[in-house]
Amino acid sequence: MLAIQSDRTVEGVQSFVVWLETVPLINPHELERVENEVDHMRHEMEDKLIRSFSTPFDRQDIYSISRDMDYILNYAKETAKEMYAFGVKPDPPIRQMAKNLLDGTMCISRGIKKLNSDKNAVEEEIRHARDTYNQMEDLYITSMAELFRTDDAMNALRTREIYHHLRDAGRAMRDTLDTLHNAVIDLA
């Protein structure tokens, strides 16, 4: 189930990246639909974890990976909803942070699928995803510094909110990676 959830999370983040290219931005209903579906999947997994006698790896790790992947998609959805509501147009930093988020989420999905078969490949996916997270953090800082040098305070405030949501999505990705790495260590 975790692999299926990771695929759907990738699909949701992909739909967010595609949505950012829509001109003009439209209400992000499709992203909301995928996010609600993934929420339902996560709750089903939690029910199965409660009832399962044994699991492929630590229950807490399974739960945490599922929860943190859900947070990635929640932040993507909230970012889209706020961009639409606040009238924030996607700028290059927003698009790049979203692409970094997608790249890292794809690494997580591939890593989850290889967890029981190729731990070295999982470690490589984790390293690559951490690199994308670090790129997001660096881009967030430099973009915020540039944003605060503008004269349009209202635009800066709205855009800062979007940058911050993307940063939170990146942090959820980082937390997912940390738990995935812990699972790899436990299985070694």
N, C-alpha and C positions, 0 to 999 in steps of 0.2 A: 504493500500500500504506500509506503514511503516513496518508492520510485514513481508511482503514478502521481502522487501529490507533487513530487519535484517536477515532473513533466508539465503538469497543469500550471505550476508556479512559473516555469519558463514561458509557457504560452501566455500567461497573464502579463509578465514583464515585457514580452515581445509585443503584445497588443498595446501596451503603454508606449513603447518606443515608436511603433507605427502611428499611434494616436498623436504623438508629438509632431508628426509631419503633416497632419491634417490642417488645411487652411480654408476657412477659419476653423479654430478649434470647435469641436462639437461636444455635446454632453457625453461623458465617457461611460455610457450604458454597458457596452460590451465588457469593458474592464471590470465594472461592478458585478456583472453576471459571472465572470470567471472567478472573481474573488469570493463571491458568495458560494460558488460551487466548491472551491478549495476549503472554505470554512467548514462546509458540510463534511467533506472528506476527512478533515482533521478531527472533527468530533466523532466520526465513525471509528477512526483509528484509536482515539482515546478510549472509546467503549470496548474495542477489541483488546487493547492493552490491559484493561481492568480484568477482562475475562480469561486472558491467555495464561496458560500454565508456564509456558516457556516462550522466549523470544529469540530472534537471531543474534541480538546483542542487547546490552543493558537497556531496560525499559525507560529509565530516565533519559538516556541519550536519544532513544527513539522519540519520546515525547518532546524533548527540547528541540531536536532537529525539525520536527513537524511544526511546533509552535513558532520557531524563529523563521522558518520558510513562510509561514502564514503572515508574519509581521512584514517580511519583504514586500509581499503582495499588498498588504494593507496600506503600507506607506506609499506604494506606487499609485494605488487607487485614490488615496487622500490627496496626493500631489496633483493628480489629474483633476479631481473635483475642485480643488482650490484654484488651480490655474484657470479653469473654466469660470468659476464664480468670481474670481478677482480680476479676470481679464488679463492675465499674465501670458505674454507670448513666449514660446520657446526660444531661448537664445542658445548660442553655441555651448556654454557651460551646462545648461540644463540637458541639452541633447547628449552631450558627452558623458555626463554623470549617469544618465539613463542607459546609455550603451555600455558603460562600465558595469552597471548593475546587472544588465542582461548577460554580459560575458561571465561575470562571477556566478550568477545563478545557474547558467549552463554548466559551469565547472562543478557546482554542487550536485546538480542532477547526474552528471556523468560519474562523479565520485560515489554517490549513493548506489548507483547501479553496479559498480565494481567493488563495493565494500567487501563482499564475501569471496571475491575471486582474485583480485589483483591490488593488494595494498600499496604497492609502489606506484601504480597508476593513480590511486586515490591521493596519495601524498603529492604527486605532481599536479593534480587538479587543485588541491588545496593551496599549493604554492602559487599557482597561476591566479587563482581567485584572490588570494591575499594581495598579490601585486595590483590587481584591478581595484581592490578596496583602497590600497594606499594611493593609487592614482586619483580615486574619487576624493579622498581626504585632501590631497594636495590641490586639486582643482577647486574644491570648496573654499579653501583658505584664500587662494589667489583670486578667485572670482568674487568673494566677499570683499576683499580689499579693494578691488577695482570698482565694485558696486558702490562702496561707501565714498568713493571719490567723485561720484556724480552729483549733480545739483538737484535732481528730481527725488526728493525725499520720499514721496508717496510711492513712486515706482520702486525705489530701493527697498522700502518696507515690504511691499507685496512680493517682490522677487526674492528677498532674503528668506521669506517664509517658505518659498518653493525650494530654494537651495537647501534649507535646513531639513525639510522633509526628505529630500533625496539623500542627504547625509544620514538621516535616521534609517533610511532603507539600507544604506551601505553598512551601517552599524549592525542591523539585523542580519545582514549577509555575513559580517564578521563573526557574530555570535554563532550562527549556523556552522560556519567553518570551524570554529573552536570546538564545538560539540562533535562534529564529524571527525575531527582530528583525534579527539578523546576516544571515540569509538574505534578508530583504527588502532590506537595504542592498546586499548583493551583487548582487541582481537589478535594482537601480535603474539 
